[in-house]
Amino acid sequence: MLSLTTTKASVTSRGLRYSYRYAAPQAGKPTLLLLHGFPSTSYDWRHQITFFAAKGYGIIAPDMLGYGGTDKPADPLAYRGSLMARDLVDILDAEEAERVIAIGHDWGASTTSYLEALHQDRFIGFANMAVGFMLCRGFKLEEVLPMYKQMFGQEMMGYWAFFNKDEAAGIMELKNLDSLYDLAYPKDIESFKTIIHPLGAADAFIGEGKRLAAGDFLTEEDREIFRETFTKNGLTGPLNWYKVACRDLQNSDGLDLSTDKIKIKKPVLYIGGEHEYAEMQRPELEKICEDLQFTVLNCHHWIQLELPEQVNETIDKWIEGKGLVAGA
């Protein structure tokens, strides 16, 4: 499935080694920088890599920091969005990739947001999937959880409090990777919501090794790849993405990134799932994007896995419609 790409590695200016899937672009075609989220690797983009590489698009799909073949710093400060955005620009420079579109899903969309805020001149377009523009600056979990409870009339995002605990990685690594997999990729969304939102519910579900049916869009081979990946590499690095947000560490980079001062002039595509609060992403995106296409599909969170053909077609048509294929 990924045979049209090769695995490469590059060391960034801060000395971190990134592993990534790579294919050179054919004449006129841009390069797609594909940024995955939690708990994933570049394997999340298998359907997009196959489709777009076959059409001649360049591909750079890294295992993000903390994942797969990429370095896994133990310090959450290494996972600040501004630093990881610089890492990715370093990779593009090393590959001499000139016309690049960054496409991020989940936490990868947060990194795309940092690329939009800090390096938009390096790109010809951006796509955020599931998550809109999100820098997580000034984000304090102990303040956000009560605010969300007031907004929604119930506890929300309780699983973030679990992931923020130093012992969470060990609990999941020892014996409960299947529980994490089921919770990350659920078939029954309503049961899933009763576990991820209340405080303590995700802790108990994973800690006790409970199970849910996983989504139909996955195979047993996908589950085995997940098991092998995180048994080998652990979850300390991936959970640091939550810690740097929950502990309000993003601002420690000293940058002034107020959204009131940010304006994205390059074309931006948003693809969200109608069953996952997609419309909540619209106001901020419309505020900062001068050229926005806002698309909502009949799916939940794992958009590129649940509806790969629709996602590929949406991205492809948007790229062509915006004139981002040279000579088209």
Residue frames relative to the residue before (quaternion, step in Angstrom):
aa qw qx qy qz dx dy dz
M 1.0000 0.0000 0.0000 0.0000 0.00 0.00 0.00
L 0.7652 0.3074 -0.1703 0.5394 3.57 1.07 -0.73
S 0.3287 0.8068 -0.4501 0.1962 3.58 1.27 0.28
L 0.6102 0.5618 -0.3574 0.4293 3.60 1.20 -0.33
T 0.7042 0.3749 -0.2586 0.5447 3.58 1.29 -0.03
T 0.2845 -0.7128 0.6053 0.2112 3.52 -1.34 0.24
T 0.4483 -0.6591 0.5235 0.3010 3.57 -1.24 0.36
K 0.0091 -0.7974 0.6023 -0.0377 3.55 -0.80 1.06
A 0.1973 -0.7622 0.5999 0.1422 3.57 -1.29 0.08
S 0.0339 -0.7791 0.6260 0.0016 3.53 -1.21 0.63
V 0.3008 -0.7330 0.5823 0.1821 3.56 -1.12 0.73
T 0.3589 -0.7692 0.4956 0.1843 3.56 -0.72 1.10
S 0.7137 -0.4702 0.3136 0.4139 3.55 -1.31 0.18
R 0.7040 0.4009 -0.2944 0.5069 3.61 1.14 -0.27
G 0.6376 -0.6159 0.2927 0.3584 3.54 1.26 0.53
L 0.5326 0.6184 -0.4158 0.4013 3.60 1.20 0.39
R 0.3393 -0.7458 0.5455 0.1763 3.53 -1.00 0.92
Y 0.1145 -0.7756 0.6200 0.0302 3.53 -0.87 1.08
S 0.2162 -0.7315 0.6326 0.1340 3.54 -1.12 0.80
Y 0.0672 0.8184 -0.5658 0.0745 3.61 -0.94 0.80
R 0.4554 -0.6173 0.5637 0.3063 3.51 -1.33 0.44
Y 0.0575 -0.8315 0.5515 -0.0330 3.57 -0.86 0.98
A 0.0890 0.7320 -0.6751 0.0227 3.51 -1.23 0.72
A 0.4277 -0.6978 0.5110 0.2628 3.58 -0.92 0.88
P 0.4770 -0.6729 0.4761 0.3050 3.60 -1.02 0.69
Q 0.4150 -0.6477 0.5706 0.2878 3.52 -1.22 0.54
A 0.7428 -0.4395 0.2601 0.4328 3.56 -1.26 0.42
G 0.8370 0.2095 -0.1782 0.4730 3.55 -0.88 1.03
K 0.6524 0.5295 -0.3214 0.4367 3.59 1.15 -0.50
P 0.4300 -0.6903 0.5134 0.2737 3.59 -1.00 0.77
T 0.4497 -0.6336 0.5492 0.3076 3.53 -1.38 0.13
L 0.2646 -0.7525 0.5856 0.1443 3.56 -0.98 0.90
L 0.1866 -0.7486 0.6305 0.0852 3.54 -0.82 1.10
L 0.1006 -0.8424 0.5293 -0.0093 3.57 -0.23 1.34
L 0.0853 -0.8363 0.5404 -0.0373 3.55 -0.46 1.30
H 0.2406 -0.8112 0.5220 0.1073 3.57 -0.42 1.24
G 0.4029 -0.7060 0.5325 0.2361 3.54 -1.36 0.14
F 0.6894 -0.4499 0.3804 0.4214 3.56 -1.22 -0.67
P 0.7053 -0.3239 -0.6301 -0.0249 1.62 -1.86 1.74
S 0.1916 0.8297 -0.4670 0.2383 3.54 0.08 1.29
T 0.2002 -0.7014 0.6432 0.2327 3.51 -1.38 -0.40
S 0.7413 -0.3528 0.2865 0.4939 3.57 -1.22 -0.26
Y 0.4928 0.6644 -0.4131 0.3808 3.61 1.26 -0.31
D 0.5296 0.6393 -0.3946 0.3938 3.60 1.20 -0.49
W 0.7322 0.4398 -0.2207 0.4708 3.57 1.12 -0.71
R 0.2634 0.8220 -0.4833 0.1458 3.60 1.25 0.24
H 0.6808 0.4826 -0.3038 0.4596 3.61 0.92 -0.83
Q 0.6707 0.4833 -0.2988 0.4767 3.58 1.03 -0.74
I 0.6235 0.5398 -0.3432 0.4496 3.60 0.99 -0.80
T 0.6642 0.5075 -0.3054 0.4561 3.57 0.88 -0.94
F 0.6940 0.4907 -0.2791 0.4469 3.58 0.84 -0.98
F 0.7678 0.3996 -0.2216 0.4491 3.57 0.66 -1.09
A 0.6118 0.5273 -0.3638 0.4641 3.62 1.04 -0.59
A 0.6376 0.5283 -0.3242 0.4574 3.59 1.04 -0.75
K 0.6948 0.4471 -0.2659 0.4967 3.60 1.18 -0.54
G 0.6275 -0.5938 0.3177 0.3908 3.57 1.28 0.17
Y 0.4435 0.6755 -0.4726 0.3517 3.57 1.23 0.15
G 0.4558 -0.6297 0.5435 0.3166 3.53 -1.18 0.54
I 0.1585 -0.7837 0.5964 0.0709 3.56 -1.13 0.66
I 0.0931 0.7103 -0.6972 0.0280 3.53 -1.12 0.86
A 0.0705 0.8041 -0.5780 0.1199 3.56 -0.32 1.30
P 0.1202 -0.8420 0.5228 0.0569 3.60 0.01 1.25
D 0.4150 -0.5346 0.6436 0.3574 3.44 -1.43 0.23
M 0.3875 -0.7533 0.4782 0.2319 3.56 -0.52 1.15
L 0.7117 -0.4607 0.3019 0.4360 3.56 -1.24 0.40
G 0.7760 0.2982 -0.2518 0.4954 3.56 -0.83 1.05
Y 0.7286 0.4325 -0.2095 0.4882 3.58 1.26 -0.29
G 0.8783 0.1558 -0.0594 0.4481 3.52 -1.36 0.39
G 0.8213 -0.2260 0.1906 0.4880 3.54 -0.88 -1.01
T 0.5458 0.6124 -0.3932 0.4153 3.59 1.30 0.07
D 0.6432 -0.5342 0.3796 0.3960 3.58 -1.19 0.54
K 0.2309 -0.7875 0.5675 0.0667 3.52 -1.23 0.69
P 0.1052 -0.8193 0.5608 0.0563 3.63 0.36 1.15
A 0.4392 -0.7069 0.4954 0.2489 3.56 -1.07 0.77
D 0.6440 0.5355 -0.3147 0.4467 3.59 1.18 -0.54
P 0.4511 -0.7063 0.4685 0.2797 3.63 -0.66 1.02
L 0.5798 0.6077 -0.3785 0.3890 3.61 1.09 -0.59
A 0.5886 0.5837 -0.3678 0.4213 3.60 1.17 -0.51
Y 0.6959 0.4881 -0.2530 0.4621 3.58 1.24 -0.47
R 0.3081 0.7417 -0.5345 0.2633 3.59 1.12 0.48
G 0.5871 -0.6500 0.3641 0.3167 3.52 -0.91 0.98
S 0.6462 0.5294 -0.3311 0.4387 3.58 0.97 -0.79
L 0.6540 0.5061 -0.3100 0.4692 3.60 1.06 -0.74
M 0.6804 0.4759 -0.3026 0.4681 3.58 0.92 -0.85
A 0.5919 0.5488 -0.3680 0.4616 3.59 1.11 -0.58
R 0.6437 0.5118 -0.3131 0.4751 3.58 1.00 -0.81
D 0.5932 0.5666 -0.3557 0.4478 3.58 1.04 -0.76
L 0.6996 0.4827 -0.2757 0.4488 3.56 0.83 -1.00
V 0.6255 0.5082 -0.3402 0.4845 3.58 1.03 -0.69
D 0.6028 0.5496 -0.3500 0.4604 3.60 1.06 -0.68
I 0.6508 0.5067 -0.3153 0.4694 3.59 0.98 -0.83
L 0.6446 0.5135 -0.3228 0.4654 3.59 0.94 -0.86
D 0.6526 0.5070 -0.3139 0.4674 3.57 0.98 -0.81
A 0.6436 0.5244 -0.3244 0.4534 3.59 0.98 -0.82
E 0.7193 0.4131 -0.2366 0.5058 3.58 1.07 -0.73
E 0.3478 -0.7540 0.4764 0.2890 3.57 1.32 -0.12
A 0.2518 0.7677 -0.5342 0.2488 3.53 1.02 0.89
E 0.2151 -0.8471 0.4805 0.0725 3.56 -0.44 1.23
R 0.7927 0.1863 -0.0857 0.5741 3.61 0.87 -0.88
V 0.0814 0.8496 -0.4993 0.1495 3.53 0.03 1.37
I 0.1464 -0.7375 0.6536 0.0865 3.53 -1.18 0.77
A 0.2383 -0.7692 0.5786 0.1295 3.59 -0.71 1.07
I 0.0418 -0.7860 0.6162 -0.0270 3.55 -0.86 1.07
G 0.0159 0.8331 -0.5498 0.0586 3.57 -0.50 1.18
H 0.1492 -0.7689 0.6167 0.0785 3.55 -1.13 0.76
D 0.8288 0.1237 -0.0984 0.5368 3.59 -1.08 0.78
W 0.8159 -0.0874 0.0772 0.5663 3.65 -0.73 -0.95
G 0.5668 0.5812 -0.3863 0.4379 3.59 1.17 -0.41
A 0.6173 0.5264 -0.3408 0.4751 3.58 1.18 -0.54
S 0.5923 0.5368 -0.3696 0.4738 3.59 1.16 -0.49
T 0.6455 0.4933 -0.3198 0.4876 3.58 0.99 -0.79
T 0.6068 0.5363 -0.3446 0.4748 3.58 1.06 -0.71
S 0.6199 0.5444 -0.3393 0.4520 3.58 1.06 -0.73
Y 0.6516 0.4882 -0.3179 0.4857 3.59 1.03 -0.73
L 0.6151 0.5188 -0.3497 0.4798 3.59 1.06 -0.63
E 0.6392 0.5203 -0.3191 0.4679 3.58 1.02 -0.80
A 0.7118 0.4743 -0.2582 0.4492 3.58 0.93 -0.91
L 0.8121 0.3195 -0.1198 0.4733 3.57 0.95 -0.91
H 0.8240 0.2053 -0.0563 0.5251 3.60 1.03 -0.70
Q 0.2334 0.8236 -0.5070 0.1012 3.61 1.04 0.47
D 0.5970 0.5737 -0.3747 0.4173 3.60 1.12 -0.45
R 0.6179 0.5541 -0.3353 0.4457 3.59 1.25 -0.36
F 0.7366 0.3878 -0.1881 0.5211 3.59 1.29 -0.29
I 0.3736 -0.7077 0.5483 0.2429 3.54 -1.28 0.41
G 0.8030 -0.0598 0.0281 0.5923 3.59 1.26 -0.14
F 0.2177 -0.7663 0.5947 0.1084 3.52 -1.34 0.32
A 0.0565 -0.7630 0.6396 0.0744 3.54 -1.27 0.49
N 0.1341 -0.7652 0.6274 0.0538 3.54 -0.93 1.02
M 0.1065 -0.8103 0.5756 0.0267 3.56 -0.81 1.02
A 0.8245 0.1225 -0.1756 0.5238 3.56 -0.90 1.11
V 0.7778 0.1965 -0.0932 0.5896 3.58 0.86 -0.97
G 0.3785 -0.7317 0.5216 0.2219 3.57 -0.95 0.88
F 0.7622 -0.2566 0.2345 0.5462 3.56 -0.87 -0.95
M 0.1436 0.8100 -0.5413 0.1740 3.59 -0.41 1.24
L 0.0745 -0.8122 0.5786 0.0020 3.56 -0.55 1.21
C 0.2413 -0.8078 0.4997 0.1990 3.62 1.26 -0.38
R 0.3680 0.7016 -0.5191 0.3207 3.57 0.89 0.93
G 0.7978 0.1816 -0.1731 0.5483 3.56 -0.87 0.94
F 0.4514 0.6835 -0.4330 0.3762 3.54 1.29 0.49
K 0.0198 0.7909 -0.6094 0.0521 3.58 -0.54 1.18
L 0.4456 -0.7435 0.4273 0.2569 3.55 -0.41 1.26
E 0.6625 0.5209 -0.3174 0.4347 3.58 0.93 -0.85
E 0.6744 0.4433 -0.2928 0.5128 3.60 1.23 -0.33
V 0.6639 0.5351 -0.3055 0.4238 3.56 1.02 -0.83
L 0.6482 0.5469 -0.3408 0.4057 3.61 0.87 -0.86
P 0.6767 0.4551 -0.3217 0.4812 3.67 0.84 -0.75
M 0.6193 0.5447 -0.3449 0.4481 3.58 1.07 -0.70
Y 0.6650 0.4933 -0.3025 0.4722 3.58 0.95 -0.87
K 0.6197 0.5432 -0.3472 0.4476 3.60 1.02 -0.75
Q 0.6578 0.4940 -0.3040 0.4804 3.56 1.03 -0.78
M 0.6598 0.5232 -0.3054 0.4447 3.59 1.00 -0.86
F 0.8055 0.3137 -0.1277 0.4863 3.57 0.82 -1.07
G 0.4606 -0.7017 0.4394 0.3201 3.59 1.23 -0.17
Q 0.7500 0.2124 -0.1669 0.6038 3.57 1.26 0.34
E 0.6200 -0.5216 0.4129 0.4159 3.56 -1.26 0.27
M 0.0841 -0.7870 0.6111 0.0120 3.55 -1.07 0.84
M 0.8606 0.1779 -0.1157 0.4630 3.56 -1.27 0.59
G 0.2071 0.8127 -0.5206 0.1598 3.58 1.06 0.67
Y 0.5854 0.5966 -0.3714 0.4042 3.57 1.15 -0.56
W 0.5531 0.5920 -0.4012 0.4274 3.61 1.16 -0.44
A 0.6316 0.5275 -0.3380 0.4567 3.59 1.01 -0.76
F 0.6372 0.5063 -0.3228 0.4831 3.61 1.07 -0.68
F 0.6854 0.4887 -0.2870 0.4572 3.58 0.84 -0.96
N 0.6315 0.5436 -0.3254 0.4469 3.58 1.18 -0.51
K 0.5716 0.6035 -0.3823 0.4035 3.60 1.21 -0.33
D 0.5396 -0.6465 0.4342 0.3199 3.58 -0.97 0.84
E 0.7026 0.4770 -0.2751 0.4507 3.60 1.07 -0.63
A 0.4540 0.7284 -0.4382 0.2668 3.61 1.24 -0.23
A 0.6388 0.5361 -0.3438 0.4317 3.61 0.90 -0.86
G 0.6818 0.4981 -0.2973 0.4457 3.59 0.85 -0.91
I 0.6178 0.5470 -0.3444 0.4478 3.57 1.01 -0.76
M 0.7237 0.4397 -0.2506 0.4691 3.57 0.89 -0.92
E 0.6655 0.5285 -0.3083 0.4275 3.59 0.99 -0.77
L 0.6420 0.5864 -0.3412 0.3572 3.57 0.92 -0.88
K 0.8375 -0.1135 0.1224 0.5203 3.59 0.73 -0.96
N 0.7293 0.4944 -0.2170 0.4204 3.57 1.20 -0.27
L 0.2298 0.7887 -0.5369 0.1920 3.60 1.04 0.69
D 0.6269 0.5337 -0.3493 0.4475 3.60 1.05 -0.66
S 0.6207 0.5282 -0.3423 0.4675 3.59 1.07 -0.70
L 0.6393 0.5092 -0.3203 0.4789 3.59 0.99 -0.82
Y 0.6429 0.5314 -0.3219 0.4479 3.58 0.92 -0.90
D 0.6693 0.5002 -0.3015 0.4593 3.58 0.87 -0.97
L 0.6895 0.4816 -0.2782 0.4640 3.57 0.97 -0.86
A 0.6594 0.5101 -0.3074 0.4587 3.58 1.06 -0.71
Y 0.8012 0.1995 -0.0661 0.5603 3.59 1.02 -0.86
P 0.0920 0.8685 -0.4849 0.0467 3.63 0.72 0.97
K 0.4232 -0.6614 0.5538 0.2770 3.53 -1.27 0.48
D 0.7511 0.3235 -0.1643 0.5516 3.58 0.95 -0.97
I 0.2682 -0.8142 0.4959 0.1390 3.56 -0.10 1.30
E 0.6413 0.5345 -0.3454 0.4286 3.60 0.97 -0.72
S 0.6461 0.4874 -0.3207 0.4920 3.61 0.99 -0.75
F 0.6037 0.5729 -0.3304 0.4452 3.54 1.08 -0.82
K 0.6713 0.5129 -0.3044 0.4401 3.60 0.89 -0.91
T 0.6522 0.5169 -0.3238 0.4502 3.60 1.07 -0.67
I 0.6774 0.4725 -0.2844 0.4868 3.59 1.27 -0.25
I 0.7445 0.4356 -0.2582 0.4351 3.60 0.79 -0.89
H 0.7133 0.5022 -0.2804 0.4004 3.60 1.01 -0.64
P 0.7055 0.4390 -0.3174 0.4570 3.68 0.68 -0.84
L 0.5342 -0.6181 0.4705 0.3334 3.56 -1.03 0.78
G 0.8094 0.2610 -0.2182 0.4787 3.56 -0.92 0.98
A 0.5686 0.6294 -0.3890 0.3593 3.61 1.15 -0.40
A 0.6710 0.4725 -0.3024 0.4848 3.60 0.93 -0.83
D 0.5857 0.5729 -0.3616 0.4448 3.58 1.07 -0.73
A 0.7066 0.4630 -0.2613 0.4669 3.55 0.84 -1.03
F 0.6465 0.5384 -0.3290 0.4289 3.59 0.90 -0.91
I 0.7346 0.4020 -0.2335 0.4942 3.57 0.78 -1.02
G 0.6559 0.5386 -0.3176 0.4229 3.58 0.92 -0.87
E 0.7308 0.3946 -0.2224 0.5107 3.57 1.11 -0.69
G 0.4789 -0.7103 0.4143 0.3073 3.57 1.26 0.14
K 0.2751 0.7747 -0.5244 0.2217 3.58 1.05 0.69
R 0.2892 -0.7831 0.5377 0.1180 3.55 -1.24 0.48
L 0.1080 -0.7258 0.6732 0.0913 3.50 -1.38 0.49
A 0.5321 -0.5642 0.4933 0.3940 3.56 -1.25 0.19
A 0.3720 -0.7257 0.5371 0.2159 3.56 -0.92 0.93
G 0.6821 -0.5247 0.3373 0.3816 3.54 -1.26 0.44
D 0.5711 -0.6226 0.4273 0.3219 3.54 -1.16 0.70
F 0.5987 0.5885 -0.3584 0.4084 3.60 1.20 -0.35
L 0.6660 0.4638 -0.2915 0.5063 3.59 1.31 0.02
T 0.3136 -0.7340 0.5751 0.1792 3.53 -1.26 0.54
E 0.6430 -0.4933 0.3939 0.4338 3.57 -1.26 0.14
E 0.5867 0.5570 -0.3665 0.4595 3.58 1.14 -0.55
D 0.6228 0.5340 -0.3375 0.4616 3.59 1.02 -0.77
R 0.6485 0.5096 -0.3178 0.4677 3.59 0.95 -0.85
E 0.6666 0.5045 -0.3136 0.4503 3.59 0.90 -0.87
I 0.6191 0.5244 -0.3394 0.4760 3.59 1.04 -0.74
F 0.6258 0.5291 -0.3272 0.4704 3.58 1.02 -0.81
R 0.6583 0.5128 -0.3127 0.4538 3.60 0.84 -0.97
E 0.6859 0.4906 -0.2911 0.4518 3.56 0.80 -1.01
T 0.6544 0.5390 -0.3153 0.4264 3.58 0.92 -0.92
F 0.7912 0.3456 -0.1843 0.4696 3.56 0.68 -1.06
T 0.5321 0.5571 -0.4216 0.4783 3.58 1.25 -0.14
K 0.6932 0.4738 -0.2653 0.4740 3.55 0.99 -0.86
N 0.8233 0.3131 -0.1137 0.4595 3.57 0.77 -1.07
G 0.4156 -0.7368 0.4554 0.2774 3.58 1.20 -0.24
L 0.4564 -0.7033 0.4940 0.2302 3.54 -1.37 0.10
T 0.3836 0.7309 -0.4901 0.2801 3.61 1.23 0.10
G 0.6744 0.4932 -0.2938 0.4643 3.59 0.87 -0.92
P 0.6852 0.4822 -0.3054 0.4525 3.62 0.74 -0.95
L 0.6858 0.4753 -0.2990 0.4630 3.61 0.94 -0.77
N 0.5344 0.6166 -0.4122 0.4053 3.60 1.20 -0.28
W 0.5450 0.5914 -0.4022 0.4375 3.60 1.18 -0.39
Y 0.6665 0.4693 -0.2930 0.4997 3.59 1.07 -0.72
K 0.6548 0.5351 -0.3239 0.4242 3.57 0.90 -0.89
V 0.6659 0.5044 -0.3228 0.4448 3.60 0.88 -0.85
A 0.6600 0.4709 -0.3035 0.5006 3.58 1.19 -0.52
C 0.6997 0.4950 -0.2846 0.4294 3.58 0.75 -1.08
R 0.7419 0.4124 -0.2156 0.4827 3.57 1.07 -0.74
D 0.4455 -0.7303 0.4237 0.2978 3.56 1.32 0.36
L 0.3187 0.7724 -0.4847 0.2584 3.55 0.90 1.00
Q 0.4856 0.6844 -0.4419 0.3170 3.61 1.19 -0.29
N 0.6702 0.5288 -0.3026 0.4238 3.58 0.96 -0.84
S 0.5600 0.6412 -0.3869 0.3544 3.58 1.20 -0.37
D 0.5268 0.6126 -0.4281 0.4050 3.61 1.24 0.05
G 0.4669 -0.7281 0.4052 0.2963 3.59 1.29 -0.10
L 0.5221 0.6491 -0.4093 0.3721 3.60 1.24 0.15
D 0.3460 -0.7003 0.5835 0.2223 3.54 -1.18 0.62
L 0.1173 0.8133 -0.5522 0.1408 3.56 -0.14 1.32
S 0.1027 0.8020 -0.5737 0.1311 3.55 0.79 0.99
T 0.4778 -0.6877 0.4632 0.2900 3.57 -0.84 0.95
D 0.5513 0.6046 -0.3988 0.4140 3.60 1.19 -0.31
K 0.7242 0.4244 -0.2293 0.4928 3.57 1.22 -0.50
I 0.6222 0.5624 -0.3314 0.4321 3.58 1.27 -0.18
K 0.0512 0.7651 -0.6399 0.0497 3.55 -0.96 0.93
I 0.2015 -0.7841 0.5797 0.0924 3.56 -0.64 1.15
K 0.1859 -0.8275 0.5263 0.0604 3.54 -0.46 1.25
K 0.5960 0.5524 -0.3657 0.4538 3.59 1.21 -0.34
P 0.6216 -0.5419 0.3921 0.4077 3.63 -1.14 0.45
V 0.0905 -0.7836 0.6143 0.0194 3.55 -1.01 0.91
L 0.1444 -0.7563 0.6350 0.0635 3.55 -1.01 0.94
Y 0.0765 -0.7598 0.6426 0.0627 3.56 -0.96 0.87
I 0.0362 -0.7652 0.6424 0.0202 3.56 -0.99 0.89
G 0.0249 0.8130 -0.5787 0.0591 3.56 -0.65 1.14
G 0.4506 -0.6563 0.5290 0.2939 3.53 -1.33 0.26
E 0.4767 -0.7060 0.4385 0.2865 3.58 -0.78 0.96
H 0.6733 0.4722 -0.2984 0.4844 3.60 1.22 -0.31
E 0.7228 0.3968 -0.2387 0.5129 3.61 1.22 0.26
Y 0.6803 -0.5470 0.3121 0.3750 3.57 0.68 1.10
A 0.1551 0.8233 -0.5345 0.1112 3.61 1.01 0.68
E 0.6666 0.5350 -0.3209 0.4079 3.58 0.88 -0.90
M 0.5653 0.5963 -0.3906 0.4151 3.60 1.18 -0.38
Q 0.6326 0.5441 -0.3273 0.4436 3.58 1.21 -0.43
R 0.5576 0.6841 -0.3687 0.2917 3.56 1.16 -0.60
P 0.6810 0.5162 -0.3488 0.3848 3.68 0.64 -0.95
E 0.6826 0.4778 -0.3076 0.4595 3.60 0.85 -0.90
L 0.6502 0.5163 -0.3202 0.4563 3.58 0.96 -0.84
E 0.6697 0.4911 -0.3058 0.4656 3.59 0.92 -0.85
K 0.6199 0.5595 -0.3350 0.4365 3.57 1.13 -0.63
I 0.8140 0.3072 -0.1390 0.4730 3.60 0.83 -0.94
C 0.6879 0.4694 -0.2833 0.4755 3.62 1.20 -0.35
E 0.3302 -0.7524 0.5385 0.1867 3.57 -0.81 1.00
D 0.7825 0.1673 -0.0686 0.5958 3.58 1.17 -0.60
L 0.1431 0.8250 -0.5192 0.1715 3.56 0.14 1.35
Q 0.0953 -0.7209 0.6813 0.0836 3.52 -1.13 0.83
F 0.1255 -0.8060 0.5782 0.0164 3.58 -0.59 1.20
T 0.0034 0.8231 -0.5624 0.0787 3.57 -0.44 1.27
V 0.0916 -0.7837 0.6134 0.0325 3.56 -0.92 0.95
L 0.1455 -0.7978 0.5839 0.0389 3.56 -0.80 1.10
N 0.5592 -0.6203 0.4490 0.3177 3.55 -1.25 0.52
C 0.4971 0.6128 -0.4507 0.4174 3.54 0.35 1.30
H 0.5132 -0.6126 0.4914 0.3462 3.54 -1.32 -0.13
H 0.8609 -0.1799 0.1202 0.4605 3.60 -0.91 -0.92
W 0.7490 0.4135 -0.2222 0.4676 3.59 0.88 -0.99
I 0.1040 -0.8773 0.4660 0.0493 3.49 0.78 1.18
Q 0.7259 0.4556 -0.2584 0.4458 3.58 0.78 -1.02
L 0.6690 0.4545 -0.2917 0.5107 3.58 1.26 -0.30
E 0.6751 0.5018 -0.2945 0.4535 3.58 0.98 -0.79
L 0.8121 0.0960 0.0033 0.5756 3.58 0.92 -0.97
P 0.0182 -0.8647 0.5012 0.0276 3.60 0.72 1.00
E 0.6587 0.5123 -0.3330 0.4391 3.60 0.91 -0.78
Q 0.6680 0.4850 -0.3080 0.4731 3.60 0.94 -0.82
V 0.6370 0.5229 -0.3273 0.4623 3.57 1.00 -0.80
N 0.6667 0.5037 -0.3047 0.4572 3.58 0.87 -0.95
E 0.6658 0.4996 -0.2993 0.4664 3.56 0.93 -0.90
T 0.6467 0.5271 -0.3205 0.4486 3.60 0.97 -0.85
I 0.6765 0.4832 -0.2898 0.4741 3.58 0.91 -0.94
D 0.6618 0.5248 -0.3039 0.4408 3.57 0.90 -0.98
K 0.6868 0.4726 -0.2858 0.4724 3.59 0.87 -0.92
W 0.6272 0.5289 -0.3349 0.4633 3.59 1.03 -0.74
I 0.6445 0.5204 -0.3190 0.4605 3.60 0.92 -0.89
E 0.6994 0.4569 -0.2751 0.4759 3.57 0.85 -0.95
G 0.6610 0.5271 -0.3080 0.4364 3.57 0.99 -0.86
K 0.6974 0.4405 -0.2589 0.5026 3.58 1.14 -0.61
G 0.4795 -0.6987 0.4227 0.3213 3.59 1.24 0.10
L 0.3847 0.7546 -0.4568 0.2718 3.56 1.12 0.63
V 0.5764 0.4949 -0.3923 0.5186 3.57 1.32 0.20
A 0.4041 -0.7451 0.4762 0.2341 3.58 -0.48 1.18
G 0.8232 0.2261 -0.1783 0.4892 3.54 -0.91 0.94
A 0.5105 0.6570 -0.4250 0.3566 3.58 1.27 -0.06
